[in-house]
Amino acid sequence: MPSVAFAEPYAAFGALAAAVPLAVAGSRLLAAQRVRRELGLPDPALHARLVRPVALACLLGLLGLAAAQPAIRSQHERRARTDAEITVVLDSSRSMLASADAGSRTRFERAVAFAHRLHTALPDVPIGISSLTNRLLPYLFPTSDGRAYDLVLGEAAGVERPPPALTADRWVTTFEPLAEASLRRFFSPGVRTRVLVVLSDAETRAFDAGDVLRRLRRAGAEPVVVRFWQPGERIFRRGRPVGSYRAVQPGELMTLRAAGWPAFGENELGAALDRIEASIGSGPTAAVGYDPGETSVAAFVALAAFAPLLVLLAPPGVTSGLGFSRPMRRYASSGIASSDL
């Protein structure tokens, strides 16, 4: 069932200011009523005396409510594939810091953007995240919780987080540890369709690509490599290139493809996504929980405050047509101002 929540609940106390004009109006009404009884005058229409105090109270109340930032919260069922999972492997070696210039996105940032795109394209497929340097380590095991996935990509994942083994060359990585995905539980037991999406610059040490591919497929894992690499990229620090690094191995994709790996360049992201979707295919889903939804209504509350504001700004000649100023005409001949009564 939908419920109302406030992002800044204490700001709602500002709405209590709405009681001030109502209290002042009430006090003046009682005083004017006593005067009218002494003079033997009839009581004017109540709405004529309360329209502006009520409008001011509504204005203050709505602004106070809007300051509390109200939102409508609801829940919707989350369904996920029960037969398929994806593990996104992010190359976190230092070479992933390379970019075309100091103001351009790094390879790692471009890889993370594709990881978000992948989750958007396959929202019902559980996806996990691992890092790759000279070792393969999990950030997040496959999950259908999109918030956890986005949080890991945005906060936990990063270049050399965690760093490679100290004995390794910190500038390059190797695909050899990918074979560990066939031995360790990077996928849930019993899942039939397993896709390993490797996002890397493929600046790797030499490895037996055919052997790693056979071991992965023997374990039921289908690898797909997406290479984030452009010629001439450098690593920049404080706006200046790091002299000890230059982009290498422009033909690495051809080597992977020759060994049978599905491998795609950065200019083939659409084709890579199509290949991943084809590998996942279709299958059964099941309810795995609920995702909260929240819709802010603060802007609508603030917009509603314009109605009482227009009433307050309207001149007496405009409101007289609505019956708000008729008492003024009633007491004009007696010389008594209705505002005093």
N, C-alpha and C positions, 0 to 999 in steps of 0.2 A: 504494500500500500504506500502511495506517495506520502512524503512528509516534508515539512519545512525546516530548513536549517539556516543558521546565520554564520557568515564568515567572521563578522565582528559583532558578537552579541552585545557587548557593553555599549556599543554606539547606539543601540536601541533606546537607551535611557534618555537620549536626546528627545525622543518622542514625547516624554513626559512634559516638555515645555508646552504641549498643546493644552494642558490644563490651565495655564495662566490666563489666556484670553477668556476661557469659559468661566473661570472664577471671577474675573473682573466684570464680565457681562452679567453674571448672576447677582453680584453685589449691587450693580447699578440698577438692575431690574427691580430689586427689592426696594431700593431707595426711591425710585420713580413711582413705584406702586403706592407707597405711603403718601407721596405728594398728590397723586391723582385722587386718592380717597379723600384727602382733606379739601381738595378743590371740587370734588364731586364730578370728576371727569371720567368718561368711560375708558376701559383698557384698550389699547391698540392691539393689532394683530401681533401675536408673539413672534412669528417668523420675520416680521419687519425689523424687530430689535435684535434678532439673533443671527441674521444672515451673515454679517461681516465677522462677528466673533467666531462663529462656527467655521467660516471659510478660513480664518487665520489658524484656528485649531487644527483643521484638516491639513493645511499647508505644513505646519510645524510637525505634525504627526507623520505625514508621508515622507518628509525629508529625513526625519529621524529613523524611520523604518528603512529608507533607501541606504542610509549611512551604515546600517547593520548588515548590508549586502545579503538579503534573503535569497535562498535558492530552493528549488523543488528537487528533492532527492527521491530516486526510485531505483528499482532493481530489475534487471532482466536476466533471463537464463543464459548461461554460457554453455555452448556445445562444442565439442572437440572431436577430432578424428581419433578413433581407437586403434587403427591399424597402421598409422604412419606417423613418423616424427622426422624433424630436421635438426641437425646440429650445425650452427654457423661457426666456422673456425676463422677467427680474426688474426691475421698475421700481426703480431705486436712487436716485431723487431724494429730496431732504430731506423732502418731504411724506409719504413713506412711514414716517417716524418718528411720525406721529400715532397717538393712541390715545384711548380713552374717558376714561381717567384715568391718573394716574402709575403705578399698579400693574398696568395692563392690558397685554396684548400689543399691540405696534405692528402697523401694517399690514404692514410688511416681515416681521415674525415670523410673521404669519398666512399670508402668501404662501409663505414657506419651508416651513411645515407642509404646505400644499397640494402643493408641489413634491415633498415626501417621499411624500405620499399617492399622487401620480401615478405615481411610480416603483414603489411597491408594487403598484399596480393593473396596471402594464404592465412586469413585470420583464424580459421578453425583447425589449423595444423599445429600441434605442440612443437615449439622451437626452443632449442637450447643454444648456449653461446660458450665457446672455448677460445683460449688464446694459444697461439703457436709461435714459438721461437725455435729453440733446439729441443723443446719439450712441448707436449700437448697437455694443457691444464684446463679444467672446466671452470667457467664463471657461473653458469646456470645450466642445470639439466633441463631437458625438454619440458616445457610447460605451456599451458594454454592461457596463462595469466599475462595479458598484454602489458599491464602496468609493471610487472616485475621485469619483463623483457626490455621495455623502454628505459627503466631505471638502471639496469645493468649497462646498457649501451651508453647511457648519458652520464653515469656517475662512476661505475666500476671499471669498465673496459678502458684501456689506454695503452699507449706505446710503452713497452717494458714494464707493464703492470699485469703480471709479475715479470721480473727480468729473466733473461736466459741464464743458464748455468755459467758460472764464472770462468770456466775453462774455454768457453766458446767465443768465436768471433762475434762481437756484438752487432756488427753491421749486416750480417746475413742470417738467413734462417735455413731450415731444411725441412723437406716434406717427409722424411723418414719417420718421424713420430706419428704421422697420421695413421700408420698401421696399428697404433695402440687403440684406435677406435674400434678395431675388430676384436680386441682382447679385453679391454676394460669396458665398464658399463656406461658408455656415453649415450646409450639409448636404453629405453625401458625394456625389460625382458618381455618377450612375446610379441613385440611389434614387428610386423612383417615387412613394411616398407621403411627403409632407413636411407636418408639422403644426407650426405656430408658436403656442405657448401663451404668451400675454401676461398676466402677473400684475402688475396695476397698480392705483393708485387712480383712474386715468383723469382726473386733474386736469391736462389737457393744454392747450397752446396750440392755437388753431384750425389745422386742417389739412384737406386734401382727402381725407376718409375714403374716398370712392368711388375716387379715383385710386390711393391706396395699396393698397386691396383688389384692384383690377384688376391691378396690377403683381405683387402677391404670387401671385395665382391664375394669372397668365400664366406664372409661373416654377414652377408646380406646388405652391406652398406654401399650405396652408389655415390661416388664422389663427383662433384661439379666444381671446377676451378674458375674463378673470375679474377683476372689479373688487373690490378690498378697500377698502371705504369705508363709513363710518357717519356719519350727520349729527352735528354737534356735537363731532367729535374735535378734539383739540388736540395740539400738540407740547409735551412737558414736559421741562424741564431742572432737575435737582435738586429734583424734586417740584413745580415751579411751571410754569404754562403760559407758552409763549413768546408774547408779545403780538402779534408781527407775523404770525402765521399763524392762519387759520381755514379750516375745510373749505368748499370751493366746488363749484360745478357738480353739483348733485344729479341733474340730468337727462342726464348724459353717456351713460349706457347707452342711452337712447332714441335719442340722436343716432347712436350706432354701429349700433344695430339698424336704424335707418331707412336707413342706407347699405348694409345687407346683411351687416354683421359678425355672426358668432355671438358674442354677448356675454351674460355672466351676472353676476349680483350675488353678494355674499358669502353670501346665504341660498340660493343655488342651486348649491352646490358639487357635489352629487350629479348634477344635470342637466348641469353643465359636464363632469364626468368621463365621463358617458355619451356626450356629444357627441364628446369627444376619442377615446374608444374606438371610436365608430362611424366617425370619420374615419380611424383607423388600420386598422380592419377586421382581416382575417386574411391570413396569407401564409406563405411558406416560411421556415424557420429553418436555421441551419447552426452547427456547432461553431466557436466562436471562441476557445476557451481553457479554462482550468481555474480554478475558484475554490477557495481553501483553506478548509477547515472546521476548527474547533477546539472540542472539548468538554472542559471542565474536569472532572477526576475527583478533585480535592483534597478535596472534601467527603466522597466515598465512602471515601477512604483514612483521613480523620480518623474517620469513623464506624466503620471496621473496628478502630480502636484501642480501642474499648470492649470488645471480646472479651478481650484480654489484661488489660485493667484489671479486669474482673469476676473473672478468675482471681486477681489479686493481692489484691482486696478480700474474696474468699471466705474465711471462717474455716476452720481445720483440720478441724472437724467436717463441713463440706460436702465438702471435697476427699477426705476419707477414704473416702467411698463410691465414689470413682473410682480407688481404689488408691494415692492419693498419700501416705497416712499409714500404710500397713501396716508399714514398717520401724520406726516408733515403737513399735508393739506388740511387734515381734520382740525389741527390746533393752530393753524395760521391766523384765524380770525380772533382767537383768544389772546394772541400775543405771547403764547408759551411755546417754546421750541420743543419739538418732539424728541430731539436728541437729549433733552434734559429729563424726559419722562420715559 
